[in-house]
Amino acid sequence: MSSFIELKNVKKTYVVGEQQFNALDGIDLKINQGEFVVILGPSGAGKSTLLNLLGGMDKATSGEIYIGENDIAKFNDKELTRYRANDVGFIFQFYNIMPTLTVDENVNLIKDVTNTSKNSKEVLKSVGLLKHADKFPQELSGGEQQRVSIARAIMKNPKVLLCDEPTGALDSKTGVEVLKLLRKQSDEDTTVIIVTHNSLISEIADRVIRIKNGKVESNEINNHPKDIDEVVW
């Protein structure tokens, strides 16, 4: 695997009144292409801020954020919009799918923002939802709705898949099914980054990053990641 993501002395400072708060305080880290990465840390550690910067949803106060050869910290708003549209897929704890659209229509929304999209039928088949293509979200279980959000994210064929507590609203059995889908994406050379409070997920990761007080506490390769079915959930 080749190095794909690199952060150099990244800081994100918020100003509240006359006070300054460093959500990220000099982050340095590297992530390889195609890795399945888990980011752990307590609430307020800076995990979601880091994910937002990697996804181009927020801008760093200072530092460099390389995705491939591009320092996205230097991107203007138009360049960030293009980056989000073509290179990044987002999956959240709450599914953020449109209740008035069918499964197929939700997934095909991606065609409005990118020209790199896959065939929706093939994507739905890959996540086990082809038979539900014409159903509306309220007709699906929570796990099926999360699979819709995964299908929508991978529809654009992203280089990076950013996941914020993707199993947080699911029971353990359904969560395992979702993790298998995400693992499959990294096996196909997409870099998958999961922010979570669930330390068990780190057992299946290629790399485990721990964040505390806006700093990288550790960034370790897991030389022997477990198969998802080996973990006692």
N, C-alpha and C positions, 0 to 999 in steps of 0.2 A: 504494500500500500504506500502511496505517496502522500506527503503532507499536503493538506488541502485548505485547512483553516488555521490562521495564526493571528493571535491578538498580542499587541505589543503595548504595554503600559497604558491600558485602556481605563479611563476614568469617566464616570457619569455622576455629575454633581447637580443636585436639585437645591434651589433657593426657596426657603420658606420664611417669609418675613425678612428678618435680618440674619437668619441662620442659614448656613450651608450644610448640606448632608450629602456625603459621598456614598451613593448606592453601590458603585463600583470604585475601588480605590487602588488602581494600578494593577489591572489584570494582565497576566502573561500566560498564554497557553497555546498549545498546538493540537490539532485534531487531524487524523489522516482520512483520506478519501475512502468512503465505503464503510467507515467504522460505525458501530452501534454504541452510542455514548450515553451514559447516564450522569446527570448532574444532580448532586444531593446537597442539602444544606437546610438549616432551620428557616422558619419564616423570617423574612426581612434580611436574609443573607445576601441577596442580590441575584438570585437565580433567574427570576422572571425578567429582571432588567437586562441581564446578559442575553437571554433569549430574544428580547425585543431588539437589542442592538444587532445581533446576528441576522435577524429577520428584516432589518432595515425599517422597522416600525418606529424606531427612535434613533437619535443621533448621539454619538459619544461626545462628551465635553472635550476630551483630548485622547490622543493615542491613535493606533493604527489597527484596522480590522481587515485582514486579507481573506477574501474568499476566492480561491484560485489565485490568479495574478492581480486581482483588483482590490484596491483598498477602498472598501465601501464607506469608510469614515469620511472620505473626501467627496463622496457622491453628493450632487445637488438633489433637490426634491424630485425632479423629473427622472434622474438616473436611478434613484431609490425606488420610484414607482415601477420602472422597467425591471429592476432587479427583483422586486417582490412578485411581479407578474410572471416572470419567466423562470426564475432560478430557485424559488423557495416555496415549499408547501407547509401549511400550518394546520396543526391539529390541537384542539383545546379540550379541556375537561368537559365543557358544555358545547354541544355539537355545532351550534351556529349554522344550522341548515334552515332553508326557507320552508315554513309549514304549508304554504299554499302551492308549492311545486312538488311534482312527483320526484321519486328517487332519480330517475334518468334526467329530469330537467335540472335538479340540483347539481348533479355531476357535470352536466353540459354547460353550466354557467361559466366554467373556466374558459370556454371557447371565446367568451366576450373579452377576456383580458390577456390572453396569450395565443401565440401562433405555433406553440410547440406541443399542443394537446394530443393525447392518445385517442384511440377509439373507445367511446364510452361503454359499449357492450363488452369489449374485452376487459376493461377495467372492472366493471361490475361483476363479471364472471370471476375475476381474480380474487375478489373479496367476498364471493359467495352471495351476491345480491341480484344476479341477473333475473331470477324469477320474481323479484320484488320491484323490478324497474318501473312499473306503472303505479305503484302504491305511493301514498302520501306518508310523511313522517309519523303522523299520529297512528298509523296502522302498523308501525314497527316497534320492536322492543328497543330498550336503551342501547344494547350492544349493536343492534342492526343500524340504529341511527349513527352510532360512532363509526361504523363501517362505511356509511354514506360519506361522512366527513373525511375518512381516510381515502375513499375512492376519489372524492373531489380534489384532495391534495395531490394524489399521485397522478391524476388525470393530466396535469401539466408537465409530467416527466421532470420533476425538480431535481436539482443537484443536491439540495439540502432539505431535509424534512425535520421541522421543528415541532416538538410535541410538549405541551404544558399540561402535566397531570392527565395524560390521555386515558388512563384507567380509573381515575379518581371517583367517577360517578357510577362505576360498574361493580357487579359482584365478581368474586375471584375467578370463577369459571369463564365468564364473559371477558374479563380482563386478560386472561391467558390467550383467548382467541385473538384479541386485538394485538397483543404483543407478538404473536406469531406472524401476523400480517406486517407489522413494522419490521420485525427481524428479516422477513422476506425481502423487504425493500433494501435493507443494507446488504443483503447477499447479492442483490442486483446492482451494487456499487453506488447506491444513494447513501449519503452521509446522514444518519438518523441521530438526532439529539433529543433526549427526553429529560425534562425537568420534572422531578418527583420527590415526594416525601417518603415513598415506599422503598426502603433500602433493599428489599428482596429483589427488586428489578436489577440492582447492580450485579447480582450473581450471574446474569445472562449477558452482561455488557462486555464489549471489547475494551472499553475504557471507562473508568469511573473518576469523575471530577467532583471534589468536595469544595463548596464555597462557604466561607464564614466571614462575616463583617466586611463584605465587599471585596474580599481577597481570595485567591486560590489557596486553599489549605493543602490540597494534594491533587495530583493529576497522574493516575496510575493505570498502566496497562494490565488488564486481566488476562493472564496467559492461558487460563483454563476456564473460559466461560462455560457455564452449565447449559445444557439443553433446557428449553422452557419447561418441558414436562418433568425434569428432574427436580425442579424447585418445589418445596413444600409451601404452597400458597395459603 
